[in-house]
Amino acid sequence: MIDREQVTPEPAPGQPTTDRVKGIFSAIAPSYDRFNRLSSLGIDRLWRRRTVRLAQVHPDSRVLDLAAGTGDLTLAIARQGRPASILSTDFVPEMLEIGKRKAEEHQGRTTIEFEVADAQDLPFGDDEFDIVTVAFGVRNLPDRGANFREVYRVLRTGGRYVILEFSRPTLKPFRALYHFYLRTVIPMLGGWLTGDRSGFDYLNESIRAFPPQLALAAELYKAGFSAVEWHNLTFGIVAVHVAVK
Ligand SMILES: C[S@@+](CC[C@H](N)C(=O)[O-])C[C@H]1O[C@@H](n2cnc3c(N)ncnc32)[C@H](O)[C@@H]1O
């Protein structure tokens, strides 16, 4: 008899699977913020600021932040956008706990709540949110289509899905340099900060395997969104896609 476990193939290096992603983020949660600041040389703060502007947050907006991790985008939305409420969600409680602690210092008008939730199967009703955001999360989903359909469902008509994610640099020579940085510096830095570089090999591979700007926009249209645009930041290292229901 063949043992089923023996014939299950290993996932490809950049392929997200639920177990792999949960394992990586529960292990790196305590070092995650430090890794982010160092690996992006602090530029991630500017990317988040731009993302909040593109979300067009209003004082009465109900915002859902998916794959919110340690809450950096959640807090940027609260400080800069000042909406009525933000629900900050992630499926790794260790990441969300750090976000919760950081939010305790927040004194603004926005109500911030935290909930463990899988971005591919949202435990919320139809049309509940005006804005849904996700930063560096979509790349880690085994089934992006399920996420896009779920976000479409929980957004009200006219609501916006705002995705900040690594993308494809537009200038070819810069792209080569950037891929070198991803292949060498990122796993080294990650290994140094956490003592385990394997999760960072995945990170590098997952960035390279992720669809470029136009292909991601096509997937969003396919999920039913009526208008999709994207904005390249830092030569297209990251892009912000805005999809309107
Ligand atoms: C790279 S971190 C990004 C965290 C945060 N948004 C930020 O900008 O720093 C990716 C996060 O996605 C979460 N994640 C991955 N797959 C998820 C899923 N299916 N549902 C909810 N969260 C998920 C991970 O737990 C992790 O916290």
The ligand as a Gaussian input file, in Angstrom:
#p B3LYP/6-31G(d) Opt

LIG

0 1
 C        4.159000      40.075000       5.157000
 S        2.977000      40.084000       6.439000
 C        2.189000      41.640000       6.225000
 C        1.666000      42.191000       7.500000
 C        1.135000      43.627000       7.439000
 N        0.009000      43.754000       6.549000
 C        2.216000      44.601000       7.038000
 O        2.008000      45.337000       6.095000
 O        3.251000      44.634000       7.683000
 C        1.796000      38.951000       5.808000
 C        0.698000      38.625000       6.796000
 O       -0.310000      37.918000       6.098000
 C       -0.896000      37.006000       6.997000
 N       -1.649000      36.022000       6.215000
 C       -1.162000      35.192000       5.285000
 N       -2.152000      34.436000       4.783000
 C       -3.289000      34.815000       5.408000
 C       -4.639000      34.402000       5.308000
 N       -5.027000      33.425000       4.480000
 N       -5.551000      35.031000       6.078000
 C       -5.186000      36.001000       6.930000
 N       -3.916000      36.409000       7.094000
 C       -2.976000      35.825000       6.331000
 C        0.300000      36.465000       7.753000
 O       -0.085000      35.852000       8.949000
 C        1.112000      37.737000       7.957000
 O        0.807000      38.352000       9.167000

